[in-house]
């Protein structure tokens, strides 16, 4: 590229740098990203037929002039990142106007296009913080939802599998002593991080109550840990939290809660109440030979406080064997 072309390219870039360099306010947040995208487009189109060395020389030349005139934020590395922004979002319409540059720096680390666009849309629609965006990417939120079934079957009946997952990651809870955890500790922590907890449950959940009291005819009182409403499936969801392994007593308790909740609070237009008991581990034999078996209203799921770097396949293998038996 000739010197005159260098100058022309620099001038085009400068038309985008100058406005954001004059001052920055919250209202200018997307203007900043818009400028980075436009600069990335200019540089990418200018260098697409160059060899690697010439491309590097051009970016270094442009960066030196920008550094001299506007400061250290316009470095060679920054120009490379803006080119990656354009490459990652070649269609300008894919950019979300309410996300910050910090969001996009995280999103640029996602290599798969479909996965990146998914996280961009989710972060924009649900106003995720950068911390939550990192967490969802680390927890492989996209991979875990990509095969989610449709909410209703061909007959229009609610598909309970739409709201269920085999594993829930509670790594957003910071427990120093996980071995001596009480159920109340777990409940307190989840309620304190309610927004994050609802996001981990999945789309469609709304919080209704904590320690919902129900009483028998004799006056004996029971308390349901958490109650949600799923506004897609139009049903209440009763959640019970256990710190140990699943027991037949837990299942019986959940069964009673679901039946009583249906009888007392379900409206005629609501679908049947769903019950989920969260446990640290699940014995497939207990699951198979209990009220959980072939009951669309009762379900058990296990949780982890952190994602395994070398995940155990045992729960998934056992689940697969159980499906084969069925």
Short mmCIF file of the C-alpha atoms (twelve columns), coordinates in Angstrom:
data_MODEL
# 
_entry.id   MODEL 
# 
loop_
_atom_site.group_PDB 
_atom_site.id 
_atom_site.type_symbol 
_atom_site.label_atom_id 
_atom_site.label_alt_id 
_atom_site.label_comp_id 
_atom_site.label_asym_id 
_atom_site.label_seq_id 
_atom_site.Cartn_x 
_atom_site.Cartn_y 
_atom_site.Cartn_z 
_atom_site.pdbx_PDB_model_num 
ATOM 1   C CA . UNK A 1   0.000   0.000   0.000  1 
ATOM 2   C CA . UNK A 2   1.381   3.406   -0.992 1 
ATOM 3   C CA . UNK A 3   2.045   6.254   1.431  1 
ATOM 4   C CA . UNK A 4   -0.928  8.189   0.054  1 
ATOM 5   C CA . UNK A 5   -3.167  5.182   0.607  1 
ATOM 6   C CA . UNK A 6   -1.774  4.861   4.146  1 
ATOM 7   C CA . UNK A 7   -2.717  8.486   4.751  1 
ATOM 8   C CA . UNK A 8   -6.200  8.038   3.302  1 
ATOM 9   C CA . UNK A 9   -6.813  4.962   5.450  1 
ATOM 10  C CA . UNK A 10  -5.552  6.747   8.546  1 
ATOM 11  C CA . UNK A 11  -7.863  9.689   7.877  1 
ATOM 12  C CA . UNK A 12  -10.829 7.352   7.546  1 
ATOM 13  C CA . UNK A 13  -9.916  5.729   10.853 1 
ATOM 14  C CA . UNK A 14  -9.416  9.097   12.494 1 
ATOM 15  C CA . UNK A 15  -13.004 10.111  11.677 1 
ATOM 16  C CA . UNK A 16  -14.106 7.356   14.067 1 
ATOM 17  C CA . UNK A 17  -11.408 7.870   16.714 1 
ATOM 18  C CA . UNK A 18  -11.812 11.623  17.176 1 
ATOM 19  C CA . UNK A 19  -15.439 11.659  18.462 1 
ATOM 20  C CA . UNK A 20  -14.887 8.985   21.124 1 
ATOM 21  C CA . UNK A 21  -11.566 10.537  22.153 1 
ATOM 22  C CA . UNK A 22  -13.174 13.902  22.931 1 
ATOM 23  C CA . UNK A 23  -15.160 12.490  25.836 1 
ATOM 24  C CA . UNK A 24  -16.918 9.391   27.062 1 
ATOM 25  C CA . UNK A 25  -20.324 9.097   28.708 1 
ATOM 26  C CA . UNK A 26  -22.694 6.177   29.259 1 
ATOM 27  C CA . UNK A 27  -24.733 7.320   26.248 1 
ATOM 28  C CA . UNK A 28  -21.631 7.036   24.084 1 
ATOM 29  C CA . UNK A 29  -20.977 3.421   25.075 1 
ATOM 30  C CA . UNK A 30  -22.255 1.937   21.847 1 
ATOM 31  C CA . UNK A 31  -20.650 4.709   19.788 1 
ATOM 32  C CA . UNK A 32  -17.327 3.436   21.123 1 
ATOM 33  C CA . UNK A 33  -18.093 -0.124  20.020 1 
ATOM 34  C CA . UNK A 34  -19.439 1.162   16.716 1 
ATOM 35  C CA . UNK A 35  -16.150 2.979   16.157 1 
ATOM 36  C CA . UNK A 36  -14.100 -0.112  16.973 1 
ATOM 37  C CA . UNK A 37  -16.211 -2.193  14.559 1 
ATOM 38  C CA . UNK A 38  -15.877 0.382   11.767 1 
ATOM 39  C CA . UNK A 39  -12.103 0.655   12.285 1 
ATOM 40  C CA . UNK A 40  -11.861 -3.137  12.286 1 
ATOM 41  C CA . UNK A 41  -13.781 -3.242  9.016  1 
ATOM 42  C CA . UNK A 42  -11.535 -0.609  7.394  1 
ATOM 43  C CA . UNK A 43  -8.367  -2.422  8.423  1 
ATOM 44  C CA . UNK A 44  -9.650  -5.890  7.519  1 
ATOM 45  C CA . UNK A 45  -10.743 -4.826  4.045  1 
ATOM 46  C CA . UNK A 46  -7.481  -2.930  3.505  1 
ATOM 47  C CA . UNK A 47  -5.326  -5.913  4.442  1 
ATOM 48  C CA . UNK A 48  -7.291  -8.933  3.175  1 
ATOM 49  C CA . UNK A 49  -5.017  -9.369  0.141  1 
ATOM 50  C CA . UNK A 50  -1.761  -8.586  1.953  1 
ATOM 51  C CA . UNK A 51  0.717   -11.142 3.207  1 
ATOM 52  C CA . UNK A 52  1.239   -11.447 6.950  1 
ATOM 53  C CA . UNK A 53  4.337   -9.214  7.076  1 
ATOM 54  C CA . UNK A 54  2.794   -6.350  5.067  1 
ATOM 55  C CA . UNK A 55  -0.346  -6.561  7.163  1 
ATOM 56  C CA . UNK A 56  1.716   -6.276  10.343 1 
ATOM 57  C CA . UNK A 57  3.644   -3.292  8.949  1 
ATOM 58  C CA . UNK A 58  0.430   -1.456  8.053  1 
ATOM 59  C CA . UNK A 59  -1.152  -1.984  11.484 1 
ATOM 60  C CA . UNK A 60  2.042   -0.882  13.216 1 
ATOM 61  C CA . UNK A 61  2.210   2.273   11.081 1 
ATOM 62  C CA . UNK A 62  -1.425  3.178   11.822 1 
ATOM 63  C CA . UNK A 63  -0.975  2.350   15.513 1 
ATOM 64  C CA . UNK A 64  2.112   4.574   15.829 1 
ATOM 65  C CA . UNK A 65  0.210   7.581   14.469 1 
ATOM 66  C CA . UNK A 66  -2.793  6.901   16.682 1 
ATOM 67  C CA . UNK A 67  -0.589  6.431   19.748 1 
ATOM 68  C CA . UNK A 68  1.148   9.731   19.058 1 
ATOM 69  C CA . UNK A 69  -2.087  11.667  18.518 1 
ATOM 70  C CA . UNK A 70  -4.560  9.973   20.862 1 
ATOM 71  C CA . UNK A 71  -2.785  7.900   23.492 1 
ATOM 72  C CA . UNK A 72  -1.827  4.381   24.488 1 
ATOM 73  C CA . UNK A 73  -5.312  2.847   24.127 1 
ATOM 74  C CA . UNK A 74  -4.821  2.901   20.339 1 
ATOM 75  C CA . UNK A 75  -2.038  0.343   20.256 1 
ATOM 76  C CA . UNK A 76  -1.172  -2.331  17.700 1 
ATOM 77  C CA . UNK A 77  -2.826  -4.921  19.946 1 
ATOM 78  C CA . UNK A 78  -5.990  -2.802  20.120 1 
ATOM 79  C CA . UNK A 79  -6.158  -2.621  16.332 1 
ATOM 80  C CA . UNK A 80  -5.834  -6.401  16.119 1 
ATOM 81  C CA . UNK A 81  -8.698  -6.775  18.607 1 
ATOM 82  C CA . UNK A 82  -10.920 -4.428  16.591 1 
ATOM 83  C CA . UNK A 83  -10.222 -6.472  13.474 1 
ATOM 84  C CA . UNK A 84  -11.296 -9.551  15.427 1 
ATOM 85  C CA . UNK A 85  -14.496 -7.721  16.432 1 
ATOM 86  C CA . UNK A 86  -15.355 -7.126  12.781 1 
ATOM 87  C CA . UNK A 87  -14.474 -10.698 11.836 1 
ATOM 88  C CA . UNK A 88  -16.540 -12.108 14.722 1 
ATOM 89  C CA . UNK A 89  -19.526 -9.866  13.892 1 
ATOM 90  C CA . UNK A 90  -19.335 -9.311  10.106 1 
ATOM 91  C CA . UNK A 91  -22.997 -8.283  10.069 1 
ATOM 92  C CA . UNK A 92  -23.336 -5.020  11.958 1 
ATOM 93  C CA . UNK A 93  -26.878 -6.011  13.031 1 
ATOM 94  C CA . UNK A 94  -25.416 -8.782  15.202 1 
ATOM 95  C CA . UNK A 95  -24.009 -6.226  17.642 1 
ATOM 96  C CA . UNK A 96  -26.126 -5.534  20.734 1 
ATOM 97  C CA . UNK A 97  -26.390 -1.855  21.580 1 
ATOM 98  C CA . UNK A 98  -26.685 -2.305  25.359 1 
ATOM 99  C CA . UNK A 99  -23.481 -4.301  25.911 1 
ATOM 100 C CA . UNK A 100 -20.197 -2.715  26.954 1 
ATOM 101 C CA . UNK A 101 -16.785 -3.171  25.391 1 
ATOM 102 C CA . UNK A 102 -15.902 -5.356  28.390 1 
ATOM 103 C CA . UNK A 103 -18.725 -7.697  27.343 1 
ATOM 104 C CA . UNK A 104 -17.386 -7.902  23.806 1 
ATOM 105 C CA . UNK A 105 -13.843 -8.628  24.947 1 
ATOM 106 C CA . UNK A 106 -15.226 -11.678 26.750 1 
ATOM 107 C CA . UNK A 107 -17.413 -12.674 23.786 1 
ATOM 108 C CA . UNK A 108 -14.475 -12.527 21.392 1 
ATOM 109 C CA . UNK A 109 -12.926 -15.470 23.240 1 
ATOM 110 C CA . UNK A 110 -15.827 -17.681 22.120 1 
ATOM 111 C CA . UNK A 111 -14.647 -19.288 18.897 1 
ATOM 112 C CA . UNK A 112 -17.891 -20.804 17.596 1 
ATOM 113 C CA . UNK A 113 -20.049 -18.221 15.790 1 
ATOM 114 C CA . UNK A 114 -23.430 -19.666 16.786 1 
ATOM 115 C CA . UNK A 115 -22.358 -19.953 20.411 1 
ATOM 116 C CA . UNK A 116 -21.018 -16.382 20.429 1 
ATOM 117 C CA . UNK A 117 -24.221 -14.976 18.922 1 
ATOM 118 C CA . UNK A 118 -26.251 -16.920 21.492 1 
ATOM 119 C CA . UNK A 119 -24.328 -15.414 24.428 1 
ATOM 120 C CA . UNK A 120 -24.524 -11.955 22.842 1 
ATOM 121 C CA . UNK A 121 -28.307 -12.179 22.560 1 
ATOM 122 C CA . UNK A 122 -28.780 -13.651 26.039 1 
ATOM 123 C CA . UNK A 123 -26.487 -11.078 27.673 1 
ATOM 124 C CA . UNK A 124 -28.339 -8.254  25.919 1 
ATOM 125 C CA . UNK A 125 -31.863 -9.561  26.553 1 
ATOM 126 C CA . UNK A 126 -31.303 -10.393 30.227 1 
ATOM 127 C CA . UNK A 127 -28.833 -7.583  31.004 1 
ATOM 128 C CA . UNK A 128 -26.086 -9.907  32.183 1 
ATOM 129 C CA . UNK A 129 -23.127 -8.396  33.975 1 
ATOM 130 C CA . UNK A 130 -19.656 -9.276  32.707 1 
ATOM 131 C CA . UNK A 131 -19.238 -11.525 35.756 1 
ATOM 132 C CA . UNK A 132 -22.379 -13.464 34.927 1 
ATOM 133 C CA . UNK A 133 -21.442 -13.663 31.245 1 
ATOM 134 C CA . UNK A 134 -18.077 -15.226 32.178 1 
ATOM 135 C CA . UNK A 135 -19.852 -17.628 34.496 1 
ATOM 136 C CA . UNK A 136 -22.358 -18.757 31.865 1 
ATOM 137 C CA . UNK A 137 -19.609 -19.353 29.317 1 
ATOM 138 C CA . UNK A 138 -17.521 -21.279 31.848 1 
ATOM 139 C CA . UNK A 139 -20.564 -23.359 32.838 1 
ATOM 140 C CA . UNK A 140 -21.166 -24.187 29.138 1 
ATOM 141 C CA . UNK A 141 -24.663 -22.729 29.284 1 
ATOM 142 C CA . UNK A 142 -24.990 -22.872 25.483 1 
ATOM 143 C CA . UNK A 143 -23.982 -26.523 25.232 1 
ATOM 144 C CA . UNK A 144 -26.361 -27.485 28.021 1 
ATOM 145 C CA . UNK A 145 -29.336 -25.742 26.395 1 
ATOM 146 C CA . UNK A 146 -28.714 -26.469 22.731 1 
ATOM 147 C CA . UNK A 147 -30.622 -29.760 22.896 1 
ATOM 148 C CA . UNK A 148 -33.439 -28.472 25.080 1 
ATOM 149 C CA . UNK A 149 -36.754 -29.966 23.873 1 
ATOM 150 C CA . UNK A 150 -39.768 -27.912 22.860 1 
ATOM 151 C CA . UNK A 151 -41.965 -26.693 25.761 1 
ATOM 152 C CA . UNK A 152 -45.096 -28.429 24.425 1 
ATOM 153 C CA . UNK A 153 -45.618 -31.741 22.676 1 
ATOM 154 C CA . UNK A 154 -47.609 -32.310 19.476 1 
ATOM 155 C CA . UNK A 155 -50.841 -32.560 21.465 1 
ATOM 156 C CA . UNK A 156 -50.191 -29.222 23.142 1 
ATOM 157 C CA . UNK A 157 -49.386 -30.751 26.505 1 
ATOM 158 C CA . UNK A 158 -46.494 -29.246 28.532 1 
ATOM 159 C CA . UNK A 159 -43.194 -31.078 28.120 1 
ATOM 160 C CA . UNK A 160 -41.691 -31.228 31.607 1 
ATOM 161 C CA . UNK A 161 -38.241 -32.025 30.156 1 
ATOM 162 C CA . UNK A 162 -38.192 -28.431 28.880 1 
ATOM 163 C CA . UNK A 163 -37.515 -27.133 32.393 1 
ATOM 164 C CA . UNK A 164 -35.318 -29.970 33.681 1 
ATOM 165 C CA . UNK A 165 -31.566 -30.526 33.677 1 
ATOM 166 C CA . UNK A 166 -29.661 -33.528 35.028 1 
ATOM 167 C CA . UNK A 167 -27.009 -31.329 36.626 1 
ATOM 168 C CA . UNK A 168 -27.165 -27.847 38.145 1 
ATOM 169 C CA . UNK A 169 -23.991 -25.866 38.799 1 
ATOM 170 C CA . UNK A 170 -24.025 -23.830 42.002 1 
ATOM 171 C CA . UNK A 171 -20.448 -22.623 41.710 1 
ATOM 172 C CA . UNK A 172 -21.669 -19.042 42.260 1 
ATOM 173 C CA . UNK A 173 -22.092 -20.016 45.936 1 
ATOM 174 C CA . UNK A 174 -18.966 -19.544 48.006 1 
ATOM 175 C CA . UNK A 175 -18.926 -22.055 50.847 1 
ATOM 176 C CA . UNK A 176 -15.780 -22.406 52.922 1 
ATOM 177 C CA . UNK A 177 -16.997 -25.631 54.589 1 
ATOM 178 C CA . UNK A 178 -18.951 -27.673 52.024 1 
ATOM 179 C CA . UNK A 179 -18.621 -30.878 54.079 1 
ATOM 180 C CA . UNK A 180 -20.584 -29.459 57.021 1 
ATOM 181 C CA . UNK A 181 -23.286 -27.703 55.029 1 
ATOM 182 C CA . UNK A 182 -26.831 -27.477 56.396 1 
ATOM 183 C CA . UNK A 183 -29.924 -27.346 54.207 1 
ATOM 184 C CA . UNK A 184 -30.740 -23.910 55.623 1 
ATOM 185 C CA . UNK A 185 -27.252 -22.692 54.626 1 
ATOM 186 C CA . UNK A 186 -27.872 -23.859 51.070 1 
ATOM 187 C CA . UNK A 187 -31.301 -22.243 50.942 1 
ATOM 188 C CA . UNK A 188 -30.030 -18.949 52.408 1 
ATOM 189 C CA . UNK A 189 -27.185 -18.815 49.897 1 
ATOM 190 C CA . UNK A 190 -29.436 -19.530 46.902 1 
ATOM 191 C CA . UNK A 191 -31.977 -16.901 47.942 1 
ATOM 192 C CA . UNK A 192 -29.184 -14.354 48.451 1 
ATOM 193 C CA . UNK A 193 -28.081 -15.076 44.881 1 
ATOM 194 C CA . UNK A 194 -31.652 -15.427 43.629 1 
ATOM 195 C CA . UNK A 195 -31.162 -13.844 40.200 1 
ATOM 196 C CA . UNK A 196 -28.176 -16.057 39.459 1 
ATOM 197 C CA . UNK A 197 -30.005 -19.119 40.798 1 
ATOM 198 C CA . UNK A 198 -33.028 -18.473 38.552 1 
ATOM 199 C CA . UNK A 199 -30.723 -18.127 35.560 1 
ATOM 200 C CA . UNK A 200 -29.140 -21.473 36.414 1 
ATOM 201 C CA . UNK A 201 -32.596 -23.044 36.597 1 
ATOM 202 C CA . UNK A 202 -33.241 -21.849 33.042 1 
ATOM 203 C CA . UNK A 203 -35.463 -19.453 31.138 1 
ATOM 204 C CA . UNK A 204 -39.056 -19.115 32.265 1 
ATOM 205 C CA . UNK A 205 -38.703 -19.348 36.044 1 
ATOM 206 C CA . UNK A 206 -40.147 -16.681 38.346 1 
ATOM 207 C CA . UNK A 207 -39.698 -16.710 42.120 1 
ATOM 208 C CA . UNK A 208 -42.903 -17.073 44.167 1 
ATOM 209 C CA . UNK A 209 -42.144 -17.961 47.784 1 
ATOM 210 C CA . UNK A 210 -39.634 -19.252 50.304 1 
ATOM 211 C CA . UNK A 211 -40.595 -21.610 53.156 1 
ATOM 212 C CA . UNK A 212 -44.169 -21.816 51.869 1 
ATOM 213 C CA . UNK A 213 -46.260 -23.142 54.766 1 
ATOM 214 C CA . UNK A 214 -48.748 -25.962 54.297 1 
ATOM 215 C CA . UNK A 215 -50.746 -27.598 57.096 1 
ATOM 216 C CA . UNK A 216 -52.574 -30.892 57.475 1 
ATOM 217 C CA . UNK A 217 -56.107 -31.321 58.803 1 
ATOM 218 C CA . UNK A 218 -54.658 -32.072 62.256 1 
ATOM 219 C CA . UNK A 219 -52.660 -28.832 62.219 1 
ATOM 220 C CA . UNK A 220 -49.245 -30.322 61.517 1 
ATOM 221 C CA . UNK A 221 -47.232 -27.763 59.578 1 
ATOM 222 C CA . UNK A 222 -44.726 -28.295 56.782 1 
ATOM 223 C CA . UNK A 223 -42.589 -25.788 54.881 1 
ATOM 224 C CA . UNK A 224 -41.691 -26.019 51.196 1 
ATOM 225 C CA . UNK A 225 -38.169 -24.706 50.654 1 
ATOM 226 C CA . UNK A 226 -38.788 -22.713 47.456 1 
ATOM 227 C CA . UNK A 227 -41.694 -22.214 45.070 1 
ATOM 228 C CA . UNK A 228 -41.383 -20.858 41.531 1 
ATOM 229 C CA . UNK A 229 -43.764 -20.386 38.635 1 
ATOM 230 C CA . UNK A 230 -42.790 -21.353 35.092 1 
ATOM 231 C CA . UNK A 231 -44.522 -18.852 32.847 1 
ATOM 232 C CA . UNK A 232 -43.804 -20.827 29.643 1 
ATOM 233 C CA . UNK A 233 -45.261 -24.119 30.849 1 
ATOM 234 C CA . UNK A 234 -47.855 -22.331 33.010 1 
ATOM 235 C CA . UNK A 235 -47.242 -24.341 36.160 1 
ATOM 236 C CA . UNK A 236 -45.925 -23.998 39.703 1 
ATOM 237 C CA . UNK A 237 -42.564 -25.631 40.475 1 
ATOM 238 C CA . UNK A 238 -41.872 -26.833 44.027 1 
ATOM 239 C CA . UNK A 239 -38.163 -27.035 44.886 1 
ATOM 240 C CA . UNK A 240 -36.714 -29.016 47.785 1 
ATOM 241 C CA . UNK A 241 -33.034 -28.699 48.749 1 
ATOM 242 C CA . UNK A 242 -31.036 -31.564 50.260 1 
ATOM 243 C CA . UNK A 243 -27.352 -31.557 51.204 1 
ATOM 244 C CA . UNK A 244 -26.887 -35.323 51.074 1 
ATOM 245 C CA . UNK A 245 -27.816 -38.239 48.844 1 
ATOM 246 C CA . UNK A 246 -31.376 -38.720 47.615 1 
ATOM 247 C CA . UNK A 247 -33.513 -40.824 49.977 1 
ATOM 248 C CA . UNK A 248 -36.944 -42.420 49.692 1 
ATOM 249 C CA . UNK A 249 -38.067 -40.083 52.479 1 
ATOM 250 C CA . UNK A 250 -37.136 -37.043 50.338 1 
ATOM 251 C CA . UNK A 251 -39.219 -38.420 47.475 1 
ATOM 252 C CA . UNK A 252 -42.237 -39.082 49.688 1 
ATOM 253 C CA . UNK A 253 -42.009 -35.578 51.114 1 
ATOM 254 C CA . UNK A 254 -41.838 -34.037 47.621 1 
ATOM 255 C CA . UNK A 255 -44.782 -36.152 46.452 1 
ATOM 256 C CA . UNK A 256 -46.928 -34.905 49.329 1 
ATOM 257 C CA . UNK A 257 -45.949 -31.267 48.725 1 
ATOM 258 C CA . UNK A 258 -46.840 -31.469 45.026 1 
ATOM 259 C CA . UNK A 259 -50.206 -33.123 45.694 1 
ATOM 260 C CA . UNK A 260 -51.119 -30.586 48.394 1 
ATOM 261 C CA . UNK A 261 -49.970 -27.653 46.289 1 
ATOM 262 C CA . UNK A 262 -52.076 -28.835 43.347 1 
ATOM 263 C CA . UNK A 263 -55.086 -29.204 45.626 1 
ATOM 264 C CA . UNK A 264 -54.780 -25.825 47.336 1 
ATOM 265 C CA . UNK A 265 -53.106 -23.328 45.015 1 
ATOM 266 C CA . UNK A 266 -53.212 -24.526 41.417 1 
ATOM 267 C CA . UNK A 267 -55.712 -22.483 39.390 1 
ATOM 268 C CA . UNK A 268 -57.919 -24.195 36.766 1 
ATOM 269 C CA . UNK A 269 -55.849 -22.647 33.967 1 
ATOM 270 C CA . UNK A 270 -52.547 -23.876 35.462 1 
ATOM 271 C CA . UNK A 271 -50.895 -27.098 34.394 1 
ATOM 272 C CA . UNK A 272 -50.050 -29.695 37.100 1 
ATOM 273 C CA . UNK A 273 -47.415 -28.663 39.620 1 
ATOM 274 C CA . UNK A 274 -43.862 -29.953 39.117 1 
ATOM 275 C CA . UNK A 275 -41.652 -31.011 42.036 1 
ATOM 276 C CA . UNK A 276 -37.849 -31.102 41.894 1 
ATOM 277 C CA . UNK A 277 -35.627 -32.294 44.740 1 
ATOM 278 C CA . UNK A 278 -31.986 -31.171 44.514 1 
ATOM 279 C CA . UNK A 279 -29.440 -33.596 46.007 1 
ATOM 280 C CA . UNK A 280 -25.691 -33.960 46.211 1 
ATOM 281 C CA . UNK A 281 -25.987 -37.436 44.633 1 
ATOM 282 C CA . UNK A 282 -28.647 -39.800 43.311 1 
ATOM 283 C CA . UNK A 283 -28.762 -43.579 43.576 1 
ATOM 284 C CA . UNK A 284 -30.406 -44.787 40.321 1 
ATOM 285 C CA . UNK A 285 -31.964 -47.757 42.140 1 
ATOM 286 C CA . UNK A 286 -33.844 -45.465 44.524 1 
ATOM 287 C CA . UNK A 287 -34.884 -43.330 41.589 1 
ATOM 288 C CA . UNK A 288 -36.163 -46.341 39.625 1 
ATOM 289 C CA . UNK A 289 -38.091 -48.072 42.423 1 
ATOM 290 C CA . UNK A 290 -39.795 -45.024 43.914 1 
ATOM 291 C CA . UNK A 291 -42.576 -42.571 43.129 1 
ATOM 292 C CA . UNK A 292 -40.133 -40.779 40.796 1 
ATOM 293 C CA . UNK A 293 -40.413 -43.576 38.251 1 
ATOM 294 C CA . UNK A 294 -42.743 -42.681 35.354 1 
ATOM 295 C CA . UNK A 295 -44.214 -39.766 37.296 1 
ATOM 296 C CA . UNK A 296 -44.058 -36.598 35.145 1 
ATOM 297 C CA . UNK A 297 -44.664 -34.379 38.175 1 
ATOM 298 C CA . UNK A 298 -41.759 -35.592 40.360 1 
ATOM 299 C CA . UNK A 299 -38.094 -35.224 39.520 1 
ATOM 300 C CA . UNK A 300 -34.664 -35.427 41.166 1 
ATOM 301 C CA . UNK A 301 -31.543 -33.587 40.057 1 
ATOM 302 C CA . UNK A 302 -28.070 -33.343 41.491 1 
ATOM 303 C CA . UNK A 303 -25.899 -30.267 41.894 1 
ATOM 304 C CA . UNK A 304 -22.197 -29.405 42.080 1 
ATOM 305 C CA . UNK A 305 -20.527 -26.385 43.606 1 
ATOM 306 C CA . UNK A 306 -17.906 -26.254 40.895 1 
ATOM 307 C CA . UNK A 307 -17.438 -27.609 37.417 1 
ATOM 308 C CA . UNK A 308 -15.162 -30.631 37.406 1 
ATOM 309 C CA . UNK A 309 -11.968 -30.141 35.442 1 
ATOM 310 C CA . UNK A 310 -12.085 -33.917 34.905 1 
ATOM 311 C CA . UNK A 311 -15.806 -34.627 35.207 1 
ATOM 312 C CA . UNK A 312 -16.948 -37.975 36.485 1 
ATOM 313 C CA . UNK A 313 -18.971 -39.935 33.972 1 
ATOM 314 C CA . UNK A 314 -20.624 -42.085 36.631 1 
ATOM 315 C CA . UNK A 315 -23.933 -40.148 36.970 1 
ATOM 316 C CA . UNK A 316 -24.324 -39.971 33.196 1 
ATOM 317 C CA . UNK A 317 -23.434 -43.638 32.681 1 
ATOM 318 C CA . UNK A 318 -25.883 -44.702 35.373 1 
ATOM 319 C CA . UNK A 319 -28.581 -42.522 33.848 1 
ATOM 320 C CA . UNK A 320 -27.948 -44.048 30.425 1 
ATOM 321 C CA . UNK A 321 -28.145 -47.571 31.854 1 
ATOM 322 C CA . UNK A 322 -31.389 -46.699 33.568 1 
ATOM 323 C CA . UNK A 323 -32.863 -45.448 30.287 1 
ATOM 324 C CA . UNK A 324 -31.831 -48.724 28.604 1 
ATOM 325 C CA . UNK A 325 -33.628 -50.716 31.296 1 
ATOM 326 C CA . UNK A 326 -36.753 -48.681 30.654 1 
# 
